Structures are given as structure tokens and as C-alpha cells.
Amino acid sequence: MKIVLYSGGQSRSNHRLHQAVVRLARQNKRNGTLQLTYIPFCADYADTFYKRAIRRYRAHGIERFFLLPVDNSPSKDEIEVALSSDIIYLAGGNTFYFLKHLRRTGMLAHLKQFAERGGVLAGLSAGGLVMSPNIKLAADRDLGPDENEVGLKNLNGIGLFPFEFSPHFEDTKKQIQAHLNYSKKTRHPIFAASDGGGIIIEGNTYTPSGLGCFFFQGHLLKFG
């Protein structure tokens, strides 16, 4: 697996994560043009954020880009173009809406296969949550939940790593206690990253970037 999870924010420390995405892609393709597929959580305003992603990653050497809004019923050919990319980037947004349409289009299974064969997956906020074993964390009332306006009942994610990802973490007593309480309700460890940080996954190696905490069954470990 080659996965980079972003919490979010505009901090310059995100540059370490951008560089990791490109470095991992270059392990698969030493020479030649790299292509990144950008998957927004919804089609609305996607062009604006897509253009920002192009500017961001072009500065790191990526030359080709493709946009795939999954709530626009992408064609088989469009999905094939996305899966032929070196990098697939899952953007942030409403986690329930995003997961519903990734599942509806069959992209959950495609993304798992893409990661298993060595493709690089990057996920920002909700884009990282959907790679987790489940997105129950996004429904927890003490953790600032997303609105489940689509009435999603199956909260299972892709399950690409054995922990739950919690973006936008703030080192406050309230957030720490909320994560400790949630950690007692799940069998998975929780990786909580502050904005500007995240985690780089290379096989069985997990490298945190920035500030955050690990929570597990009522215990915590700070890093950064």
C-alpha cells in the first residue's frame, strides 16, 4: 500500500505530504509523465477545487490531471482513465455523501484494487475517512459529525489500513476527551491529525507528519 492521508488546512507543512505523494508515485514510474486523478466528494464547485489541486501538484512535478466526480454517474471509460492514473486523490467534503456515491459507482472496490496493485492513494479529510475500516467517527455527536443527509446506513469504508482516521484534530481538553470516549467504543486505534499534518503509509510502515495523537481504548499518545 502507498497511501498519504491529509488532515487539511493550508499549512506549509502539507508540502511534506505533497512530496511524499510524488515520491511514492515515482517508485512505480522512474521516468515519464505522472497523472493524478482528482475525485471530489460532489460535482458542485468541483472545478474550483480541481484547479487548485492542479496548481498545487504541478509545482511538485505532476503534469497530467483528470477529474472524476462520482456523483455524476461516470462512464466505464472515465473510470478506466481514473484507474490508469499513477495517483488518485480523494478530496474532502461530506463523508456520508462521498461514501454513498463511491459505493454506488463501484469505486470502493476499484480503489481497493488500485491500492493493492501499488497505485498511490491520497485522501484529504473525508477522502481519508472513507479509506478507513468504517466512517462511524464521522457520525459521533461529540466529534463534530457530518450531516448524514443521504441517510447512509452502511458505514463500512474501504478498510485499507487497520485504524480510523480523524482529521482536523485540535489539541484541546474537549477534543481529547471526545476522542478518548470514542476510542472506548471501537476496536480500532484512532489516528487523529491536526491540519497541516497527516500520515504516510508505505506497506507496513506508518510515518506521521505534523501534530496529532493516537488513541486506543481510552489511552492516548501524542506525536509531533
Residue, then its C-alpha position, 0 to 999 in steps of 0.5 A: m500500500k502507498i497511501v498519504l492521508y491529509s488532515g487539511g488546512q493550508s499549512r506549509s507543512n502539507h508540502r511534506l505530504h505533497q512530496a511524499v505523494v510524488r515520491l511514492a508515485r515515482q517508485n512505480k514510474r522512474n521516468g515519464t509523465l505522472q497523472l493524478t486523478y482528482i475525485p471530489f466528494c460532489a460535482d458542485y464547485a468541483d472545478t474550483f477545487y480541481k484547479r487548485a489541486i492542479r496548481r498545487y501538484r504541478a509545482h511538485g512535478i505532476e503534469r497530467f490531471f483528470l477529474l472524476p466526480v462520482d456523483n455524476s454517474p461516470s462512464k466505464d471509460e472515465i473510470e478506466v482513465a481514473l484507474s490508469s492514473d499513477i495517483i488518485y486523490l480523494a478530496g474532502g467534503n461530506t463523508f456520508y455523501f462521498l461514501k454513498h456515491l463511491r459505493r454506488t459507482g463501484m469505486l470502493a472496490h476499484l480503489k481497493q484494487f488500485a491500492e493493492r496493485g501499488g497505485v498511490l492513494a491520497g485522501l484529504s479529510a473525508g477522502g481519508l475517512v472513507m479509506s478507513p475500516n468504517i466512517k462511524l467517527a464521522a457520525d459521533r455527536d461529540l466529534g463534530p459529525d457530518e450531516n448524514e443527509v443521504g441517510l447512509k446506513n452502511l458505514n463500512g469504508i474501504g478498510l485499507f489500513p487497520f485504524e480510523f482516521s480523524p482529521h482536523f484534530e485540535d489539541t484541546k481538553k474537549q477534543i481529547q476527551a471526545h476522542l478518548n470516549y470514542s476510542k472506548k467504543t471501537r476496536h480500532p486505534i484512532f489516528a487523529a491529525s491536526d491540519g497541516g499534518g497527516i500520515i504516510i503509509e508505505g506497506n507496513t510502515y506508518t510515518p506521521s507528519g505534523l501534530g496529532c495523537f493516537f488513541f486506543q481504548g481510552h489511552l492516548l499518545k501524542f506525536g509531533 
